[in-house]
Amino acid sequence: MKTLVTKLIGILSGAMLTLSATQMSYAADMPTPSPDTLLLTQVQIVDVDQQKIRRGAVLIEQGRIAAEYSVPPADFKGQILELNNRWLIPGLIDMHVHAFGNRAPHAKSDFAGTEKISQRVLYAGVTGFLDLFGHELGQITARQQQRAGAFLGADIYSSLSCLTAPKGHCTEYGLETRTMSTPEEAIAQVQSLAKAKPDVIKVVYQPSDDQPSIDKATFAAIVQQSNQLGIKTIVHLKTWQEVSDALEVGATAFTHIPGTPIPTGLADKIAKAKMVVIPTMTVHTDLTDFLFDKTVIASELLQAMTTPAIIAGYQSEETMKKWGDREAKWRKQDAQRTANLAALVTAGVTVLAGTDAGNYGTIQGYSVHREMLKFTQAGMTNWQALAAATTRSGSFLGIDNTLQTGAQASFVILDASPIEDIQNTQKIHAVIHQGKVVDREQTLKNGF
């Protein structure tokens, strides 16, 4: 890891992020411009919503896009960052994480904590994430501190807790969560949680599972109360019947994609109801690639994002002894989930990028790039995959994460076009978060 970071520091200190004297100029007779003003020039703007690339300049003021120019203003006296025709995309948002850290089979866990993960993932171009269950007070504190500027990290959004049945999923981790057995208890818990201002409500509904689950009436009460309070609901579930129930009670979104064939007509019903899907393809399918596709685990970006112990865990003799004969079986299961996602894409369902990072087969910050690749393998265009991880995720959270005037100035600058190859999102030249050029090496260091 130290060798990799040293190498990257050397590269970045050269051509990649240096603001030379010719790039940053101030008029001798003018006052020093505000540090909140920055002009990006010679940039290829990848307009995800319009599905067009245009060359121009982008003015940032006070953390937002103030203007766009086809030709930069000749009299601009502030800070200028020349990008030499590199590609500008909105910052990536991972819509399903557990930001405590990373886990791997037969390995010491990478328990970094939410604050450090928030800093670390900026290196990978993730400028925001949605945590869908952790330590409630810890989530509240980390989110508050990040938003107050106590540390430079990706924007933290959170469900703060998990609404589930007594001894249901989420209770097995030793963290206090919110449980309920009746609609009345559910309403009280939603009202109580709402006081802490969760960005979404996370619900576990899986009566098909061995663990206890809330019943449908309790599920409906959670959704109804959340709707009344103006808070979106994201439902963790396992089967297509549970998806149908979520449709019936009016849930905003569901996360995870069932592994059995999608019933005929269900994708169209989901699309008609405008229910959003966060399929978490990486957590379902990338363990296969981590074990059996050596190019994935060898990724420089992946290796920068976690500890050597985690990486070694996926390559250990113990891991291969346990799972080494399962590739064919797992590939078949993965293909079914890809087919299910393809059916949803064909039906026009809104799909958002979320990884369930924190589980096997995922790496915080890295896996959102893999999620976009999985989307294209299910029939999405590169434009659609980018939208799922940028503008559409922002819209779900109620933030403007586009490249339009007035939008937040959180960007990733790439050395190659993501429209030519979606994997080019990993070729990161620079990251800008809320109008500030990120010192990627320092934030990475701070994250460990």
Secondary structure, 3 states (H helix, E strand, C coil): CHHHHHHHHHHHHHHHCCCCCCCCCCCCCCCCCCCCEEEEEEEEEEECCCCEEEEEEEEEECCEEEEEECCCCCCCCCEEEEEEEEEEEECEEEEEECCCCECCCCCCCECCCHHHHHHHHHCCCEEEEEECCCCHHHHHHHHHHHHCCCCCCCEEEECCCCEECCCCCCHHHCCCCEECCCHHHHHHHHHHHHCCCCCCEEEECCCCCCCCCCCHHHHHHHHHHHHHCCCCEEEECCCHHHHHHHHHHCCCEEECCCCCCCCCCHHHHHHHHCCEEECCHHHHHHHHHHHHCHHHHCCHHHHHCCCHHHHHHHHCHHHHHHHCCCHHHHHHHHHHHHHHHHHHHHHCCCECCCCCECCCCCCCCCHHHHHHHHHHHCCCCHHHHHHHHCHHHHHHHCCCCCCCCCCECCEEEECCCCCCCHHHHHCEEEEEECCEECCHHHHHHHCC
